Amino acid sequence: MRAYPLEKYRNIGIIAHIDAGKTTVSERVLFYTGISHKIGEVHEGAAVMDWMEQERERGITITSAATTCFWTLARALQSASDEKEKQKIRETGEHRINIIDTPGHVDFTVEVERSLRVLDGGVVVFDGVAGVEPQSETVWHQADKYRVPRVCFINKLDRMGASFDRSLASIRDRLTPNAYPLQLPIGLESAFEGVVDLIEMKAFGFEGEHGEKIIEKEIPADMKEEAEKARATLVEKIAEYDDALMEKYLSDGNLSNEEIRDIIRRATIDNKFVPVFCGSALKNKGVQFMLDAVLDYLPSPLDIGEIKPIKGNDVKTGEEIIRQPSDNEPFTALAFKIATDPYVGSLTYFRIYSGSLKKGSYVLNSTKDNQERISRIVRMHSNKREEVDEFYAGDIGAIVGLKNTTTGDTLCDPENPIVLEKITFPDPVISIRIEPKTKADQEKIGIAMRRLAEEDPTFRVSGDQETGETIISGMGELHLEILVDRMKREFGVEANVGRPQVAYKETIKGESEAEGKYIKQSGGRGQYGHVRLRVKALERGKGFEFVNEIKGGAIPQEYIPATEKGVKESLDKGILAGYPVIDVEVTLYDGSFHEVDSSEAAFKIAGSMAFQEAAKNAKPVILEPLMKVQILVPQDFIGDVTGDLQGKRGRIEALGERANIKVIDAKVPLSEMFGYATKLRSMTQGRGSFTMEFDRYEEAPKSVEQQIIEGKK
């Protein structure tokens, strides 16, 4: 039996830039909801949600962790007169919250991407000193892509240099103009002591060892005018969302608190409004009200079914199918993450959109077209497992021991097959060569890399045919460093690692035509393939397009896919330095065939020959990955750092200031940034820090192109 109705479910993610305090917020949530009885601190390496050894050593989140907790509105409990009334409120008002705590470091952006694909809402955490940071923008745009409603929590208001107003302004300037505060902080930095609720128009403080006791008090006299003004702005803004309420507001001059909450909820779920809350998770202030906001304003699976219907396609006909978020609909789920557990083996994390899943049943993996038996299903609490007999619509859980399911696969009722939209992942930008140290390591490394590639779709393994070496690719230096470390710790593999290499690409700048003729005559049946191709450059990011302009049967229809396949295979190894070719359009416009000797293999080779010839004459160029870099340095070192960036072919785009620290925004080629962390530390006496994420591919200068071709870069 379902324990909680669907309207009392919240599936949320906690997302942010690295060091904004995401995991600290998650730890407070677990404590206040009674899941953990001791608060685990990140700086002490004791956070429940950061369970990997590497996470605890580095103090950062590497892999997304899922857990389930339960919450009743703190606001409702606050108004109860005695324990008996509180218990009654809990029985009727308790909600189930499934939480995924995601990494903030850009190298692990895949964890955010796949989590947002299956979540209904998000809590975006910001550092009250720094405001919007580069990865905050990335995760915000990822949430936009999946139309995930969200609330903001401006954290760390107890830190020196904290500014609620400045942080709010940065959210409005860089992310959305629809962000409005529902709270104001009382005091800042060491004087931060509580919040003013702009709906209730009351002030609240937090007492007790862990701030668990909420104390209602008068709004400070020096804040009354500011609070009234902020409330009027808020009410005016939300009244615009509903014509009937706008009329009421214009005639009465006010709206009831419940009307305000109701309209904020509807506008938030519609992605037209973003409520902003504030506090300090480390100092145990404000997290309970953020949890109230999750219940008040973020959607249940039922709300999501209305604004973002669950769409898929019929496996056989390709027709669109819509599933309702209900236990009575056929079972439909998405596998969004594969993890290796040292005790139970493979864990497949999934989100159920409709129907239910019982232990011992069979499901269809419609993406791969094979059946899987469900032997064990578990509810995850970080790295701990709770055995469950049945999951229902809206649940997030994990299946133990699936053989053929990978990230993005659809699991469904075998009688009602459906394929949901897959998750798309970015391509890796950096590679390193890796070789096992001993013969024993040789055997283990293959298993380790296969397991890690199953878990992480942005980790790729390939072989260099010329040298026989293994090349692993990922999203950044830290990403690959962690993966190599995991091979050593989890799989016992000792390996030698080469210097990082950039994932260059090739493209063309012009247009050209060429013909490819593959004719082989020997005793018996020969080979004959003859094509004429036209190639031209496409806009950056368009990929590869194949156009068939064959008229009058110059080439029979059955040989055209083979020609396209030959071209595609040629794209993998470019003209100048053997890097993949991107952003080209290839048009097959003419050719000829032989009644007896023509074959698919011959046309495939002819297509490959014609493309290589045409690409050589179409001004081929090498593209290099350009990174968006943000550097924080004290004023004294600004000259050294900017000078060094210019020496790295960097373009400085903005110079700003954040609480006495200079902020440099720049675009720099990835090839120039290896080992930059060490160099920056030495230039700034250890006081500088930087973040870096992929921006786009850009044409490499001719001098650099020559070095790449010669293998010097």
C-alpha positions, 0 to 999 in steps of 0.5 A: 500500500502507498504510504503517502499520496502523490500530492504529498511527494516532493522530488527535489535536487540541491544544486549550486556552485562548488563551496556554496554550502550545498552539502551543509544544507543537505546535512541540516535537512537530514538533521531537522527531518530526523533522518540523522541524529548528529550533524555531519560537517563537510570540513570535518569529513563527516558529511552523510551525503559525501560518503566516498573517501575522495569526497571526504578527503577533498571536502567536495561532492563528486557523485550525486547522493539520494535520500528520503526524508519527511517534513511537516510545515514548521510554520504550522507546528509553530502555531500549535498550542500543545504537543497533542495539536502538533501530533495531529498536524504531523499526521495530516501534513507530513510530506515525503521528500526525495532529495538528490544532493548534486556536485558543484564542480563543473567536472562532474556536471553529468551528475547534475544533468541526469539528476535534473532530468528526473527531478520535479523541483530544485533548491539552488544554493548561493554563497551570500558573499559571492552571489552568482558564480560560473557553475551557478549559471551552468546548473541554472541553465540545465534546470531551464532546459528541463523546465525544473521549477526552483527556489533560491536559498542565499546561504552563508550570510554569517560570513564576512563580506556577505550581502543579501542585496548584492547576491539577490541583484546578481541572481536577477542580473545573471539568471532571472528577473523573476527572483523575489525575496520572501524573507529579509535577513536580520543583520549580516556577517557576525550580526546575522540573527534571524529572518523577516517573513514578508508574507506573515510580516513576522520576525523569527530567530533560531535558538537551541544547540542546532537552531531547532527552536524557532522563536517568533519576535517583533520586526526590528524597528529599523527594518519595518519600512524596508519590510513593508516596501518589500512586501508591497513589491512582492504582492504587486508582482504576484498579483500580475499573474492572476487577473481575478486577484489583480482586481481584488488587490486593486480594489482592496489593496491587499491579499490574504496570506493563503492567497499569496502562497497559492499564487506564488506556488502556481507561478513558481511551478509555471517557471514564472516566479522564483522565491528567494530565502536566506540563512546560514546552514552552518550556523543553523539558521533558516533551513527549516523555512527553506524546507517549508518552501519546498512543501509550499512552492515546489511541485508534486508529481501530480503538478508536473504531470499537468505542466510537463506531461510524461511523453514517450514513443510507441516502440513499434509505431513511433507514435507519441504516448502520454503517461499520467502520474498514477499508480493505475497507469502502466509501469514507466520509469527512467534509469538515470544513474548506474553505480557500483556498490562494493556489497551488492554489485551494480545499482541502477537508480530509477524514477517511476513516472507511472504505475508501480514496480514489485520485487520479483516482477519482470520489466522491459528495457524498451531502449535495448529491447530485452527483459530484466528480472527485478530481484531486489529493489532498495530505497537509498539513504546516501550509501545505505540501502533499505529493502522495499517490496514495492515502489509507486509512481513518483518514487526514486529508488534503485534496483540491484543487479540489472545486467543490460540497463545503462544510463538513460534507458527506459524500463516499462511494462512488457505489455505496454512498451514505451521509450522515454526521451534519453538523456544527452551528455556533453562530449569529453574535452580532455584525454590522458594515456594510461597503462597498467604497471603489471600483467595482473593490473592489465587484466583488472584495468579492463574491468575497472574501466568498463564499470566506470564507463557504465557509471559515468557517460562522460568517461570514455575509453578508446585505444590508439591503434598506432601505439597500442596505448589506452586513452581515457577521456573526461570533463577535466583534470580533476575528473580524470584524477578522481577516476584513476584514484577510484581504479586504484582504491576500488579495483586495486589497479596500479597504472602509469598516467601520461600527460593530459591531452586536449580533445581537439576537433577539425572542421572546414571553412569553405566549400568543395566537390570531389569524386570517389571511385573504388573499382577493383577488377580481379577474377570473378566478381569485382567491386565498383562504387562511384560517388560525387560529393559536395562539402560545405561548412555549417554553423558551430554546434550543428554537427553533421548533416548528410543530404541526398540529391541523387536524381534519376537513379544514378545510384540505387537507393540501397547504396546511399546509406552505405555511402553515408556510413563511409563518410561518417567513418571518415569524420572520425579521423580528420584531414590535418591531424586525425581529430574528429571532424564536426559541423559539416554538410555533405551532399551526395549529388551524383555517381554511377554504379555497375549492375554486377560489381557494385556493392555496399562495401564499394560505395562505403569506400568510395564515400570515404575517399570522396569526403577526404578529397573534398575536405582537403580542398575546403580549407580544413582547420583545427578547433580547440576547446575554449574555457570560461575561467573565473579567477579570484585574487587579492588586489596586490596580485592582479597585474601578475595574474592578468599578464600571465593570462594574456601570455596564455592567449587568454581574453579578459572579458570583465574585471569585477570586485567581490568583498575586497577580492578582484574577480577576473572573467576570461576565456582561455584555450584549455591547452594553456590551462594544464597545471594552472592551479599550482601556478596560480597558488605560487603567483598569489602566495596561495591566496588565489583560486579559480573555476573553469568550465567548457565554453565552446570550440574555436579555431586555433591560430595557424602557429598553434595549428602547426604545433598540434599537427606536429604533436607538440600540443 
